[in-house]
Every structure is written in structure tokens, then in C-alpha cells.
Amino acid sequence: MITLPHDDDLLLVWDVEAGECGGGGVNDSLAAAEKAMLEALGSHPEGRGRVRYARLVPAPRGSIGDYRYGTTLITAHRAGGETVTVAGDAWEDTP
């Protein structure tokens, strides 16, 4: 089980890459972020996904904001219609 630190400014960002497709989102719950990532990844035969910490920081030149990314909590890999998840950062290890 992954324990999250208590920090009201931390967000959980998920993203998926599946060939030419991709998706992502922001949640305040690890369970919700993981579920959204797995649903998005599950709609493709192959791809990879991850859930990681992020903090919203001011962007240069008056833009609304940008994310500063932190630790990857969950990485998922999908191939042959099956998804495997691992705790931690295995993003570079997935195709």
C-alpha cells in the first residue's frame, strides 16, 4: 500500500501514452487517479501510463500555471490486451 504525505498543495497527475493517442488528468485522490489511468489505458491494446505527484507553480510570462512533477507512484504497461502495474517509476522501462 502506498502512503501519501499530507500536503494540501500536492496533486496526483496521471497520463497515458498509447501509440498516437494519449490522455491525462489531475486528481486529489490516488485511487481516483489510478482508476482513471487504468480506464484510459484499458481502451487501447498497448501503451503505458503513470501516476505521479505534481504541484502547481506559477508559469513564466503571466500564464495561468504549470506543473512541477515529483515522484512517480504507479507505472502501468499494457501489451497484448493485458495491463501490468508496478509501484514506483518504471516509465522508461515500458515501450
N, C-alpha and C positions, 0 to 999 in steps of 0.2 A: 504494500500500500504506500502511495506517495503522500507525504505530509507537506502541506503548503504553509509557507510562513504567513503570519498575519500582517498584511500591509495593504491598506486600502487603495494605494496607488498602483498596485500590481494588477495587470490584466493577463488573461490567458488567450494567446493568439494561436489559431490553427490554420494550417494551409495544406493544400493538396496539389500535387503535380501529377497529371495523368496524360502523357503524350502531349497533344496540342491543347489540352484542357487543363483547367486549374480552378481553384476556388479557395476561399478563406473567410475567416470571421474572427470576431472578438467576443469573449465571454468572461464572466467573473467567477465561473464555476469550472473546475477541472473536469467533472463528469459531463457537463454540457458541452464543453469544448471537444472532449474525446468523442462523444457521441456524434457531434456534427461532423468531425473529421472523418470518422469511420463511415458515416452515411454517404458523404461526398465521395470518398474513396471507393466505396462499395458499388457505386454506379458506373464504375469503369472496370474493364478486365485486368488492367495493370496500372501501377502507379505507386506513388509514395506520399506519405503525409506525416505531419508532426504537430505537436502541441508544445508551445514554449512560452515562457514568461515574456512580458513586454511592459514597458512603461511609456506613457505618452509624454513627449517632451516638446518644447517649442521648436518649431521649424524655422529655418533661416528665411529672411526676406518676407516676414509677415504672413506666411502660410498658416493654415489652421493648426497643424501639429504633425509630428512624426513619431515613429516608434523607436525606442531603444530596446533591442532584443536581449534577452537573458538566456538562462539555462533551458535546454530542450528537455521536457519531462517525458514525452512519449513519442516514439517514432513507429510508423506503420509502413509495411511494404505489401503490395498486392500483386500477385502473379498467378496466372492460371485460374483466376476466379477465387483464390483464397487469400485472406489477409492475415498477416502475422504482425503482432505488435510487440515491442520491446520497451522496457523502461530506459530512459536516457536517450542520448543522441547517437543515432545510427543513420542519420540523414545522408551522409556522404557514402555510406556503405550500401545504399539502396540505389537501384538503377533509375 
